[in-house]
Amino acid sequence: MASKYHLENSSFYIDGTDTPCNKINIINSIEIHELEKELIEEAYSVFYDELDENTLFDEIYFRELHRRTFEPLYEWAGKYRDFNMFKGESRFCQGAYVSSESQKIFDALRVENYLKNCETLSAEEFAAKIAYFKCELIALHPFYELNGRITRLFFDMMAVFNGYGYVDYSTTTPEKYIEASIECVQFADCQKMEKIIRDGLKKENNF
């Protein structure tokens, strides 16, 4: 299993484990990951069913994805972190600036009309826009945990809204995806993530 995140000035994991403190006092990491998986699978069904022409992919929606998905398990669901954290050589946005940097990202997304109604864009152009904003959120790493899954959910809902299926990440490997994510954080380079998303985008016109 991958090493846990390193947090500065925060007691987040249960002592002696890599399991986050949780509402039902589960200590076993395998059990907690299975529950997280079940919750994210349920969230896909719930948020897909809720998609309509009024759905707005703004910061409120992004945070609600996290809160509503994981609040059965975690007190901090939907809350932004206020402490620093890193993993390996990747240092994420400093905790003191998470909220302000998030606002900048979603202000930029608002200028792009939250990537709604992108019918005039080619798949390549749409993938480039998704990759850019996804890399920004990866580097921000705003939540205590489960950032990756919620970010995927967020952009999958956006893809469906624009007539695509969920982004198919089976076209790459976990190692290549991690490498692409690291380049987002360390070098602000989203080219590899853009290729992954482009390869995984398929038109379905199911919304």
trRosetta pair geometry for C-beta under 8 A, 3 or more apart (Angstrom, degrees):
i j d omega theta_ij theta_ji phi_ij phi_ji
1 18 7.3 171 118 74 133 151
1 29 7.0 63 -156 123 173 144
3 18 7.8 -142 -165 -114 42 145
3 87 7.2 160 89 -154 96 91
3 88 7.6 124 61 -56 125 81
4 13 6.4 29 174 -72 162 148
4 18 4.0 -163 -54 -141 128 107
5 85 5.1 18 165 -179 123 120
5 86 7.2 153 -164 76 82 25
5 87 5.0 -64 -114 -73 70 101
5 145 7.5 -156 11 -96 136 83
6 85 6.4 158 83 -156 51 67
6 86 5.3 -21 62 65 104 75
6 87 6.7 161 13 -87 82 47
7 10 4.3 -71 149 59 128 112
7 12 5.4 85 5 6 168 131
7 83 5.9 52 -174 113 96 129
7 84 7.5 145 -159 87 51 52
7 85 4.8 -21 -104 -102 65 97
8 83 5.6 -166 73 172 72 100
8 84 4.2 7 35 65 127 98
8 85 6.8 -149 8 -75 78 47
8 95 7.9 -142 63 -9 103 128
9 83 5.4 -153 75 -137 88 122
9 84 7.6 65 30 32 98 85
10 81 7.8 -25 -91 -157 164 109
10 83 4.3 -178 -44 54 125 170
10 85 7.8 -40 35 -73 139 101
11 21 7.8 50 131 -26 82 134
12 20 5.9 -42 157 -129 85 84
12 21 6.7 -135 -180 8 38 97
12 144 6.2 -176 -142 -169 131 118
12 145 7.8 148 168 -37 130 111
13 17 5.9 -154 168 84 106 72
13 18 5.9 -49 -140 -136 142 29
13 19 6.2 112 -155 65 86 39
13 20 5.9 -72 -102 -95 58 41
13 21 7.1 168 -149 -28 14 73
14 17 4.6 7 78 46 97 122
14 19 5.0 -9 24 77 115 95
14 20 7.4 85 -16 144 81 10
14 21 5.7 132 -64 -80 75 65
14 27 5.8 -116 102 -123 164 79
17 27 5.9 -154 -70 -169 166 82
17 29 6.6 -177 -179 -54 106 101
18 29 5.7 23 74 -95 88 141
19 22 7.4 -68 159 -8 98 114
19 26 6.7 -125 -177 109 140 79
19 27 5.7 152 55 -162 158 38
19 28 7.1 92 -79 77 149 13
19 29 4.9 -138 -72 -85 95 74
19 32 5.3 137 -141 0 104 155
20 32 7.3 166 40 175 79 152
20 74 6.6 0 120 -108 133 121
20 144 7.1 107 -131 130 140 121
20 145 5.6 -110 -57 -7 149 156
21 74 8.0 103 92 -130 64 83
21 75 7.9 -22 109 20 102 111
22 25 6.8 -152 78 -51 81 20
22 26 5.6 -16 65 37 138 89
22 32 6.5 -177 -26 -125 157 119
22 73 5.3 -35 -153 175 115 79
22 74 5.8 -63 -121 -85 75 68
23 72 7.2 -128 49 156 143 41
23 73 6.0 -165 24 -165 104 25
23 74 6.7 -140 -19 -78 95 19
23 75 6.5 135 -70 -47 94 78
24 73 7.0 -59 10 -129 104 64
26 31 5.3 -135 -169 103 128 119
26 32 5.0 159 107 -73 130 91
26 35 7.2 157 8 3 170 147
28 31 4.1 66 87 12 110 113
28 32 6.7 170 90 -13 58 84
29 32 5.7 -55 -144 38 35 109
29 33 6.2 34 157 -19 68 106
30 33 5.9 -57 -149 37 29 109
30 34 6.5 32 153 -21 63 105
31 34 5.8 -54 -151 32 31 112
31 35 6.7 30 153 -16 64 104
32 35 5.7 -54 -152 36 35 111
32 36 6.4 38 150 -20 66 104
32 73 7.7 121 -153 -167 86 133
33 36 5.5 -49 -146 36 36 114
33 37 6.4 41 152 -23 65 103
34 37 5.6 -51 -150 33 32 114
34 38 6.6 33 151 -19 64 103
35 38 5.6 -51 -149 34 34 112
35 39 6.4 34 153 -19 66 106
35 73 6.1 138 131 -97 126 137
36 39 5.7 -57 -149 37 31 111
36 40 6.4 26 156 -16 66 106
36 70 7.3 7 -126 -112 82 104
36 73 7.0 -104 -82 55 70 174
36 146 6.6 -147 -154 -99 126 122
36 149 7.5 157 161 11 108 169
37 40 6.0 -56 -146 37 29 105
37 41 6.4 30 155 -19 64 107
38 41 5.8 -56 -149 36 30 111
38 42 6.4 29 154 -17 64 107
39 42 5.7 -55 -149 38 31 111
39 43 6.3 37 151 -25 64 105
39 69 5.4 108 150 174 104 77
39 70 6.0 94 139 -92 152 58
39 72 6.7 -163 -108 48 126 117
39 73 6.6 -91 -51 -11 157 128
40 43 5.3 -48 -146 31 36 117
40 44 6.8 45 153 -26 63 95
40 69 6.2 39 -95 -169 56 129
40 146 8.0 -161 -72 -158 119 117
40 149 5.1 -71 -114 173 147 133
40 153 6.8 -132 -157 -65 95 129
41 44 5.9 -45 -157 23 34 113
41 45 7.2 29 149 -12 60 102
42 45 5.9 -58 -160 37 38 110
42 46 6.2 34 149 -19 71 110
42 69 7.8 153 78 -137 90 75
43 46 5.6 -57 -142 40 35 111
43 47 5.8 17 167 -7 72 111
43 65 7.0 86 -177 -164 133 77
43 68 7.1 130 -120 104 104 93
43 69 4.1 -3 -82 -108 144 105
43 153 6.2 -15 118 -135 124 149
44 47 6.6 -62 -136 45 21 97
44 48 5.9 26 162 -22 60 114
44 153 6.6 -127 -84 -125 75 100
44 156 7.4 -29 -125 106 99 145
44 166 7.8 -5 -147 -87 125 143
45 48 6.0 -58 -144 35 23 112
45 49 6.4 20 160 -17 61 110
46 49 6.1 -65 -158 36 25 108
46 50 6.5 14 152 -14 63 113
46 68 7.5 -135 112 135 148 126
47 50 5.4 -57 -143 40 38 112
47 51 6.9 61 153 -45 64 86
47 65 6.7 21 -88 -115 152 92
47 153 6.9 81 51 175 155 110
47 157 5.7 -63 138 -92 120 133
48 51 6.0 -35 -161 -3 34 115
48 157 7.1 -142 -85 -109 58 85
48 160 6.6 -56 -127 138 88 175
50 55 7.2 115 125 -91 83 117
51 55 5.2 -34 -141 -36 60 155
51 157 6.2 -171 -85 -161 120 95
51 160 6.3 -86 -98 105 174 121
51 161 6.0 -142 -162 -83 126 85
51 207 6.1 -55 122 -137 136 126
52 55 5.8 135 52 -26 51 93
55 61 7.2 88 -174 -120 81 148
55 116 8.0 165 85 -101 81 125
55 157 7.4 -122 164 159 148 117
55 161 6.4 -128 76 -101 131 132
56 60 7.7 32 92 58 109 106
56 61 6.0 -173 90 -35 66 134
56 114 5.9 160 -165 -18 64 175
56 116 7.9 -55 -119 -45 52 141
57 61 5.6 -103 -131 74 33 148
57 62 7.4 66 -177 -54 65 87
57 109 7.0 -100 107 160 97 132
57 114 4.1 150 55 180 90 114
57 115 6.6 -35 60 50 147 91
57 116 7.0 169 11 -52 109 95
57 154 7.0 111 -154 -175 105 89
57 157 7.2 166 -100 98 110 108
57 158 5.4 41 -97 -88 158 105
57 161 7.7 -133 -44 12 123 160
58 61 5.3 103 51 10 60 101
58 62 7.1 -112 110 -5 35 94
58 106 5.8 79 -163 -169 66 123
58 109 7.4 166 -115 97 53 122
58 110 6.9 38 -112 -80 98 95
58 114 6.2 -67 -62 -98 66 132
59 62 5.4 -53 -146 36 36 116
59 63 6.2 30 159 -14 68 106
59 102 6.1 99 -127 151 126 107
59 103 7.0 -23 -62 -99 159 52
59 106 4.1 -57 -50 -72 100 170
60 63 6.1 -60 -149 40 27 105
60 64 6.1 27 154 -19 64 112
61 64 5.6 -59 -145 39 29 112
61 65 6.6 41 153 -29 63 97
61 154 7.7 122 120 -131 98 95
62 65 5.9 -47 -159 20 29 114
62 66 7.3 19 149 -8 59 102
62 106 7.4 -129 6 -89 140 125
62 137 7.9 -136 -153 -122 142 138
62 150 7.5 93 -172 152 73 112
62 154 5.5 23 -117 -113 83 137
63 66 5.8 -56 -158 38 39 108
63 67 6.1 34 149 -18 72 109
63 78 5.0 78 170 -158 84 83
63 80 7.7 -58 -112 -46 117 88
64 67 5.4 -53 -135 41 37 109
64 68 5.6 24 170 -10 72 112
64 78 6.7 29 -98 -121 28 122
65 68 6.7 -62 -137 43 17 98
65 69 6.0 13 164 -16 57 119
65 150 5.3 135 115 -156 115 99
65 153 5.6 166 -175 103 134 127
65 154 5.9 -142 12 -75 170 85
65 157 8.0 -143 -98 -3 133 146
66 69 6.1 -65 -144 39 22 109
66 70 6.1 -29 179 24 61 114
66 77 5.8 -173 142 -173 79 72
66 78 4.8 157 92 -84 95 53
66 143 5.6 -158 -148 -87 155 149
66 146 6.9 140 -137 101 97 113
66 150 4.7 4 -80 -118 87 157
67 70 7.2 -92 -144 52 15 78
67 71 5.5 28 175 -49 62 114
67 77 4.8 116 -130 131 45 93
67 78 2.5 14 -70 -55 97 136
67 79 7.8 88 -89 -28 96 59
68 71 6.4 -28 -116 7 21 115
68 77 7.8 -179 -2 149 17 128
68 78 7.5 71 -15 -65 53 124
69 77 7.1 -161 69 -158 66 124
69 146 7.9 -161 102 150 126 144
69 150 6.8 -170 38 -97 151 98
69 153 7.4 158 -69 18 153 177
70 73 5.4 -65 -170 50 73 104
70 74 5.1 -3 148 32 107 110
70 77 3.9 -175 88 -113 91 119
70 78 7.7 -179 58 -28 96 72
70 146 6.1 138 -67 69 154 167
71 74 6.9 -86 -113 63 29 64
71 77 4.1 -136 -73 66 61 149
71 78 6.9 -4 -66 -6 103 113
73 77 7.3 103 62 -58 74 126
74 77 4.7 126 79 -45 96 88
74 144 7.7 -159 173 64 145 132
74 145 7.7 -160 -104 53 166 113
76 79 4.7 -94 -166 48 70 119
76 143 7.6 136 134 -166 104 86
76 144 4.9 33 121 2 147 143
78 143 7.8 -27 -89 -112 8 116
79 143 7.3 105 75 -130 49 78
79 144 7.3 25 80 -19 91 106
80 98 4.9 173 173 121 123 131
80 99 5.8 145 86 -72 162 79
80 102 6.9 -107 -105 -21 145 154
80 142 4.7 -54 -126 175 94 99
80 143 6.7 -86 -113 -86 44 49
81 85 6.8 -13 138 -7 163 125
81 95 5.4 -87 125 -123 89 101
81 98 6.1 125 67 -41 71 168
81 141 7.9 -20 31 124 131 81
81 142 6.7 175 21 173 84 43
81 143 6.5 105 -24 -174 94 17
81 144 5.1 131 -76 -78 107 62
82 95 4.6 85 167 166 27 115
82 96 6.9 56 -165 -83 73 45
82 98 7.1 -121 -95 27 45 126
83 95 4.3 115 37 -65 6 163
84 91 7.6 -10 -176 -162 105 99
84 92 7.8 166 -162 67 62 80
84 94 5.4 -28 -97 -136 98 66
84 95 5.1 -107 -55 -10 48 100
85 92 5.7 0 77 40 82 118
85 95 7.4 83 -7 -60 81 101
85 141 6.9 -120 75 124 114 135
86 89 7.9 -66 174 159 117 11
86 90 6.1 172 -162 93 79 53
86 91 4.2 -31 -103 -102 116 64
86 92 6.4 -170 -94 6 54 74
87 90 5.3 -8 64 62 76 104
87 92 7.9 39 7 -27 88 104
88 182 7.8 -36 82 -116 137 118
89 182 7.7 54 70 -155 98 114
89 186 6.6 26 117 -94 103 133
90 182 5.8 -118 -70 -130 127 75
90 185 4.4 42 -149 110 111 150
90 186 6.0 -94 -104 -54 78 94
91 185 7.5 159 57 166 39 114
92 139 6.6 164 -139 -180 70 43
92 140 7.0 35 -175 140 102 16
92 141 3.6 -54 -146 41 148 137
92 185 6.6 -60 -93 -139 64 121
93 97 5.7 -115 173 85 103 99
93 98 5.5 127 107 -93 122 67
93 101 5.3 -132 -148 53 150 161
93 139 6.4 86 -40 138 94 74
93 140 4.9 -5 -2 -137 139 47
93 141 6.3 175 24 43 87 84
93 142 7.5 -3 55 -81 129 63
94 97 5.0 61 70 21 90 104
94 98 7.6 -131 94 -41 44 74
95 98 5.8 -24 -151 -19 39 115
97 100 5.4 -65 -159 51 66 106
97 101 5.1 60 144 -23 92 110
98 101 6.1 -66 -144 42 22 105
98 102 6.0 27 158 -24 63 110
98 140 6.5 105 -142 -176 76 91
98 142 5.1 129 -172 -128 116 79
99 102 5.7 -55 -147 34 27 114
99 103 6.6 31 154 -22 62 103
100 103 5.7 -49 -153 30 34 114
100 104 6.9 36 149 -20 63 101
101 104 5.5 -48 -153 31 39 114
101 105 6.6 41 150 -20 66 101
101 140 5.7 -176 113 -117 120 104
102 105 5.7 -53 -152 33 35 112
102 106 6.3 19 157 -6 68 109
102 140 6.0 105 -80 -164 76 148
102 142 5.6 52 -80 -96 128 142
103 106 6.1 -63 -144 46 29 100
103 107 6.0 37 154 -26 66 107
104 107 5.6 -51 -144 33 29 115
104 108 6.5 29 155 -17 62 104
105 108 5.9 -59 -158 36 30 109
105 109 6.4 27 147 -18 65 107
105 133 6.8 116 -174 -146 102 83
105 136 4.8 158 -122 140 120 134
105 137 6.6 125 177 -70 160 74
105 140 6.6 -66 -29 -51 152 147
106 109 5.1 -45 -141 38 42 116
106 110 6.3 54 152 -28 65 96
107 110 5.5 -47 -151 28 32 116
107 111 6.9 38 148 -21 61 98
108 111 5.6 -46 -156 27 37 115
108 112 6.9 25 148 -6 63 105
108 133 7.6 -173 99 -101 111 98
108 136 7.9 -157 63 -111 140 176
109 112 5.6 -62 -155 45 38 107
109 114 5.5 49 150 -106 97 54
109 115 7.0 -54 -159 -12 90 91
109 133 5.8 74 -89 -122 108 139
110 113 7.4 36 -176 -84 37 21
110 114 6.4 9 -102 -53 43 80
112 115 5.6 11 128 -59 116 65
112 129 6.7 161 -167 -159 152 128
113 116 5.3 -100 137 46 97 87
113 117 6.7 -43 126 47 140 102
114 158 7.8 -136 154 -119 82 113
115 118 5.7 -11 -173 -47 71 131
115 126 7.5 107 -162 -148 113 83
115 129 5.8 157 -106 130 120 131
115 130 7.0 96 -145 -76 165 73
115 133 7.5 -121 -31 10 136 153
115 158 5.5 38 92 -170 124 126
115 162 7.1 -59 148 -51 90 137
116 161 6.4 -61 -120 140 76 134
116 162 7.5 -159 -139 -73 37 93
117 162 7.6 -145 -59 -108 9 87
118 121 4.5 -29 174 23 95 122
118 125 7.9 -163 180 105 115 102
118 126 5.2 114 138 -105 142 108
118 129 7.5 -150 -125 51 148 152
118 162 4.9 -7 46 -132 103 135
119 162 7.3 -164 -65 -158 57 84
119 163 7.3 67 -100 2 83 139
121 125 4.1 -130 -167 91 99 120
121 126 4.6 126 113 -56 129 85
121 129 7.4 -40 -158 0 164 133
122 125 4.7 96 51 7 77 100
122 126 7.0 -145 92 -3 40 87
123 126 5.7 -56 -144 40 31 110
123 127 6.1 35 155 -22 66 107
123 164 7.9 116 -124 -91 97 126
123 198 6.7 108 137 -144 96 80
123 201 5.3 167 -166 107 109 134
123 203 7.3 -98 -83 -48 121 97
124 127 5.8 -54 -147 36 28 112
124 128 6.5 32 153 -23 62 105
124 198 6.0 26 -114 -125 60 127
125 128 5.7 -51 -150 31 32 114
125 129 6.7 29 153 -16 63 103
126 129 5.9 -55 -152 35 34 109
126 130 6.4 31 153 -16 67 106
126 162 6.6 175 -146 133 143 156
126 164 7.8 170 125 -34 149 140
126 201 7.1 144 92 -149 114 161
127 130 5.7 -55 -146 40 32 110
127 131 6.0 34 156 -23 67 108
127 194 5.8 103 136 -165 97 73
127 197 4.5 161 -154 108 94 104
127 198 3.9 82 171 -78 172 75
127 201 5.5 -122 -78 -15 108 146
128 131 5.8 -54 -145 36 28 113
128 132 6.5 32 155 -24 62 104
128 194 5.4 24 -107 -139 57 125
128 198 7.9 26 -48 -66 63 111
129 132 5.8 -50 -150 29 31 112
129 133 6.7 15 160 -4 64 106
130 133 6.4 -68 -151 45 29 99
130 134 5.8 29 156 -21 69 114
130 155 5.3 101 -159 -154 111 125
130 158 6.9 164 -109 98 107 133
130 159 7.2 26 -100 -71 152 94
130 167 7.8 173 146 -73 154 139
130 197 5.4 -169 92 -180 122 156
131 134 5.6 -57 -139 39 27 112
131 135 6.1 29 161 -20 64 107
131 190 4.6 140 147 159 101 119
131 193 4.6 148 -150 109 100 96
131 194 3.7 -68 -32 -85 177 69
131 196 7.9 129 -107 53 112 84
131 197 5.1 -152 -69 21 94 142
131 198 8.0 -28 -44 -32 129 85
132 135 6.1 -60 -154 34 24 108
132 136 6.7 26 150 -19 61 106
132 190 5.6 166 -94 64 46 167
132 194 7.8 31 -43 -81 64 106
133 136 5.4 -48 -149 33 38 117
133 137 6.5 33 154 -14 67 103
133 155 7.7 159 89 -92 106 114
134 137 5.9 -59 -152 40 33 106
134 138 6.3 38 150 -24 67 105
134 151 6.1 109 -145 168 83 116
134 155 5.7 -10 -82 -56 113 153
134 184 7.7 -82 112 -118 75 154
134 190 7.5 127 69 -142 86 126
134 193 6.2 -156 90 161 120 138
134 197 7.3 157 17 -66 154 142
135 138 5.4 -48 -143 33 35 115
135 139 6.4 31 158 -15 65 104
135 184 3.6 -149 -147 -134 91 117
135 188 7.3 108 146 -153 126 49
135 189 7.9 -133 -153 87 152 26
135 190 3.9 -110 -31 -94 155 114
135 193 5.5 167 -68 46 103 158
136 139 6.1 -59 -152 39 28 107
136 140 6.3 30 150 -22 64 108
136 184 7.9 -109 -38 -174 25 113
137 140 5.3 -49 -142 35 37 116
137 141 7.9 118 159 -53 53 35
137 142 7.3 -57 -157 -5 78 105
137 147 7.5 -176 150 -179 92 105
137 151 5.1 164 113 -119 132 121
137 154 7.6 -86 148 65 177 152
138 141 6.8 17 174 -60 35 78
138 147 7.4 125 -123 137 49 122
138 148 7.7 43 -115 -98 89 73
138 151 6.6 93 -70 -163 71 174
138 181 5.3 -139 -168 -148 145 87
138 184 4.6 48 79 107 133 147
138 185 6.2 -102 127 -58 98 88
138 193 7.9 -150 -3 -97 153 156
139 184 5.5 -134 -48 140 94 91
139 185 4.8 163 -106 -108 76 60
139 188 7.1 13 -74 -96 158 70
141 147 5.2 -51 -139 -91 62 173
141 185 7.8 27 -32 -107 120 119
142 147 6.8 137 41 -114 60 115
143 146 6.2 -50 107 66 139 76
143 147 5.1 174 47 -77 99 81
143 150 6.9 63 6 32 151 148
146 149 5.3 -47 -168 42 79 112
146 150 5.9 75 136 -19 88 104
147 150 6.2 -70 -150 43 28 103
147 151 5.9 26 159 -20 69 112
148 151 5.8 -58 -144 37 26 110
148 152 6.4 27 157 -17 63 105
148 181 7.7 -21 -108 -115 112 151
149 152 5.7 -51 -150 35 31 112
149 153 6.4 34 151 -20 64 106
150 153 5.4 -50 -146 36 36 115
150 154 6.2 44 152 -26 66 103
151 154 5.5 -47 -147 30 32 117
151 155 6.6 16 160 -4 64 106
152 155 6.4 -68 -149 46 28 97
152 156 5.9 32 155 -24 67 112
152 167 7.3 -123 -155 55 85 116
152 169 7.7 -45 -132 -36 130 139
153 156 5.6 -56 -142 37 27 114
153 157 6.5 28 158 -19 63 103
154 157 6.2 -60 -159 32 24 107
154 158 6.7 21 147 -15 61 109
155 158 5.1 -48 -145 38 42 118
155 159 6.3 50 152 -25 68 99
155 167 6.6 4 115 -10 107 133
155 197 7.9 -64 150 -126 143 127
156 159 5.5 -48 -147 32 33 113
156 160 6.5 34 153 -18 64 103
156 166 4.3 7 -149 -132 114 86
156 167 5.9 -114 -93 12 78 84
157 160 5.8 -51 -148 36 33 111
157 161 6.4 41 150 -25 63 104
158 161 5.6 -50 -150 30 32 117
158 162 6.7 14 156 -5 63 109
159 162 6.1 -72 -154 46 30 100
159 164 4.1 -69 174 76 92 119
159 165 7.0 -14 130 89 120 26
159 166 6.5 119 76 -121 134 28
159 167 5.8 168 -40 -45 164 82
159 201 6.7 -142 -142 -123 126 90
160 163 7.8 104 -174 -23 30 9
160 164 6.5 -94 -78 72 32 64
160 165 7.0 23 -92 -140 77 24
160 166 6.9 -3 -56 -66 102 60
160 204 7.8 -30 -125 59 68 124
160 206 6.7 -56 -152 74 89 99
160 207 5.1 108 155 -43 80 134
161 207 5.7 -95 -116 108 28 165
162 207 7.9 35 19 52 18 133
163 203 5.9 -2 135 -147 98 82
163 204 6.7 -178 170 59 56 59
163 205 4.7 3 -153 -90 98 55
163 206 7.5 131 -146 22 47 53
163 207 6.4 -123 -81 43 45 94
164 167 7.7 31 133 -70 131 62
164 201 5.4 -46 -147 -160 144 85
164 202 6.3 122 -158 70 86 39
164 203 5.8 -66 -103 -100 64 39
164 204 6.1 79 -170 15 24 89
165 168 7.2 32 98 -43 116 96
165 202 5.2 -5 29 71 112 94
165 203 7.8 70 -7 130 80 6
165 204 4.3 87 -53 -26 85 138
165 206 6.9 54 -88 15 71 131
167 197 5.7 -46 -139 -137 136 72
167 200 4.2 63 -177 117 75 125
167 201 6.2 -26 -114 -75 78 64
168 171 5.6 79 110 -18 97 102
168 199 7.8 -99 78 118 93 73
168 200 3.9 -164 58 -152 62 87
168 201 7.8 -150 21 -43 85 20
168 202 6.6 28 -6 -3 124 114
169 172 6.1 -55 -172 42 67 97
169 177 6.5 33 -167 -88 118 141
169 196 6.9 21 -127 173 77 110
169 200 5.7 3 -69 -104 40 154
170 200 7.7 123 36 -114 57 106
171 196 7.1 157 83 -154 103 62
171 199 4.2 -165 129 132 150 116
171 200 5.1 -156 21 -75 127 79
172 176 4.6 -119 -179 81 109 126
172 177 5.5 125 109 -55 131 88
172 180 7.9 -17 179 -9 162 137
172 196 4.9 -26 -33 -126 150 101
172 199 6.9 114 -46 75 92 140
172 200 7.6 -62 -5 -50 98 115
173 176 4.7 91 54 8 82 100
173 177 7.0 -146 92 -6 42 86
174 177 5.6 -57 -146 37 33 112
174 178 6.2 34 156 -19 67 105
175 178 5.8 -54 -149 36 29 110
175 179 6.4 32 151 -20 63 106
176 179 5.4 -50 -146 35 35 115
176 180 6.4 37 153 -20 65 102
176 192 7.3 -143 176 177 86 120
176 196 7.1 164 125 -87 108 119
177 180 5.7 -52 -150 35 32 111
177 181 6.4 33 151 -19 64 105
177 196 6.3 107 -102 -133 77 158
178 181 5.6 -54 -148 37 33 112
178 182 6.3 37 153 -22 66 104
179 182 5.7 -52 -149 33 30 113
179 183 6.7 30 153 -18 63 104
179 192 6.5 -75 110 145 93 162
180 183 5.8 -55 -153 34 33 111
180 184 6.8 40 147 -24 63 100
180 190 7.9 55 -179 -149 93 48
180 192 3.8 -144 -109 110 92 111
180 193 4.3 138 166 -66 121 70
180 195 8.0 -140 -107 51 135 92
180 196 5.8 -80 -39 -14 174 138
181 184 5.5 -47 -156 26 37 116
181 185 6.7 26 152 -12 67 105
181 193 7.1 92 -72 -82 49 116
182 185 5.9 -60 -151 40 34 106
182 186 5.7 4 165 3 73 116
183 186 6.4 -61 -122 51 27 92
183 187 5.1 -36 -162 44 67 113
183 189 4.5 -62 163 72 106 102
183 190 7.5 168 109 -81 102 29
183 191 7.7 -63 129 43 146 78
183 192 5.7 90 43 28 148 124
183 193 7.5 -159 71 -23 107 96
184 187 7.8 -19 -52 56 5 69
184 188 7.0 30 -165 -119 42 27
184 189 6.9 -114 -82 64 37 50
184 190 5.7 50 -101 -91 89 76
184 193 6.0 34 -61 -27 117 143
189 192 7.3 53 124 8 98 92
190 193 4.8 -59 -163 50 74 115
190 194 5.5 86 134 -35 86 96
191 194 5.5 -51 -147 30 30 116
191 195 6.8 30 155 -18 62 101
192 195 5.8 -49 -152 32 35 110
192 196 6.6 37 150 -20 64 103
193 196 5.5 -52 -150 34 36 114
193 197 6.3 32 154 -16 68 106
194 197 5.9 -58 -148 39 30 107
194 198 6.1 29 155 -19 66 108
195 198 5.7 -54 -142 38 30 110
195 199 6.2 29 159 -18 65 107
196 199 6.0 -59 -151 37 25 109
196 200 6.3 8 156 -6 62 117
197 200 5.8 -70 -146 47 30 103
197 201 6.2 39 156 -38 68 105
198 201 5.9 -49 -144 17 30 115
